[in-house]
Amino acid sequence: MNRKAKESLQQVQQLRLSQRLNPQNVALGRLLEMSVPELEDEIRRELDDNPALEVREANDNDSQERDFTESSEELQLADYADADDIPAYMQKAKNRAADDPIYEAAALAADDGDSLIEALMQRLASEYRLSDSDLKIAENIIGNIDANGYMTRSLAAIADDIAINEGIEPEPDDMNRIFRQIRALDPAGIGAIDLRDCLLLQIDRLEPSVRARTAREIIANYFDLFSKKHYDRLLSQLEISRENLIEALDLIKSLNPKPASALDLARPSDRARHISPDIALDYDAVSDSFTITLLGNIPELAIEESFAAMSEPEHSPQTTTAARQRQKQAFAFIKRKRDDAESFIRLIEMRSTTLLVIAKAIVNFQRQFFISGEKADIRPMILRDIAANTGLDLSVISRASAGKYILTSHGIYPLKLFFNERPDADNDISSHEILNAISTLIQAEDKHAPMSDQAICEALAIKGYDIARRTVAKYRERLGFPVARLRKQI
């Protein structure tokens, strides 16, 4: 037994390559990914959590040199410690400018809207007299209508949910009755099963006419031909004139494929969604030079004075063991917080330096575009081009440029806009130039006989762009243009 055990023991030497991430690099990568508002929130959280971190106060001389521009009303509002303490009558007064921030905030707060469920339940209750059980059924059905106004589940599945959650088993007749009532609400199309059903619900609300009857027959019986724009086959099947078909198609195009959008629900998250540029670029034509500035309300951080001055305590012979232990624990806490604060300050500085280095490299590479503002002047540029110029890792450049915007005299642009491959490795044409050429060709094409991808490829070759048909198809899809058959108009 011992002999077998000795024989099973072996010493093996292996060569293994492993990579360990430095915690500071991970933290820097996280900060690089943040936009300006996210970074401001992160700094506020760090200031709240770490007592060793503080905002460096501006010099008194700087504050004295500031221009005194406050109005009398702003001085009155400054007497209140918080915006919530300001009386309502002062926020609603009409004697302030239209761009006053407090006045705007009050107006926005009063513009909150109902949700889709609330809006439909209110309309349903105002038009029908419903029992408590009917209201529960209606709330569950409406709860399964998506943001576009479409049903997402079957009535049978919703009835099972009601039985489990509400403890009642609704009758199929009740489910169908309330479902019909919901589908009869305005706007027309609410509660549709699919696009075809949605369009039919809207057509059925229209005044009877030849055009409406033709449109209904197209959607009800020839929806596949309509969706694929086989207009010649539609004319043959319907046996109508081309003018009647055009009128019916115009009617269908006027319908709303997303009926819930007609409710005009206020969405605070949508209102608050806006672009905050991270970088500002100024061009001086006289000196032919650029000035790059990082934007955002980023305060200058420092170590709190008491934490900075704290040193390791010296113990006298009279100090008890318990007191020494408490002092040791207190100093360890102070040192940890101070180290964390110093590390955070370094990371913020490293983030700013990294963004500036990358922004300068992009501006130098795309110099002609930032002068002219023409997308055709954007040169082919990939991450490796910026890495070769800055010495930074590809992942760092990718993180720093993702979700970042630069403010120029021509507008606000995402940094990712300037990273574009060459359609052909043998030339220096950018993908933006090809995209612009394809878009121009499609917009100028004969709408009754749109260009195929091969035709676009041949037209580009005449202009000097020698690219493959599959590349044309890829760029056409990126521009949002469908295939030629679906771009055809009757």
Secondary structure, DSSP 8 states (H G I E B T S, - for coil): -HHHHHHH--------------HHHHHHHHHHH--HHHHHHHHHHHHHH-TTEEE----HHHHHHS-----HHHHHHHTSSSGGGS-HHHHS-SSS-TT-HHHHHHHHHTT----HHHHHHHHHHHHS---HHHHHHHHHHHTTB-TTSBB-S-HHHHHHHHHHHTS----HHHHHHHHHHHHTSSSTTTTBSSHHHHHHHHHTTS---HHHHHHHHHHHH-HHHHHTT-HHHHHHHHT--HHHHHHHHHHHHTS-S-GGGGG----HHHHH-----SEEEEEETTTTEEEEEE-S----EEE-HHHHH-------TT--HHHHHHHHHHHHHHHHHHHHHHHHHHHHHHHHHHHHHHHHHHHHHTHHHHHH--GGG---B-HHHHHHHH---HHHHHHHHTT-EEEETTEEEEGGGG-B--SSTTS---HHHHHHHHHHHHHTS-TTS---HHHHHHHHHHHT----HHHHHHHHHHHT---HHHH---
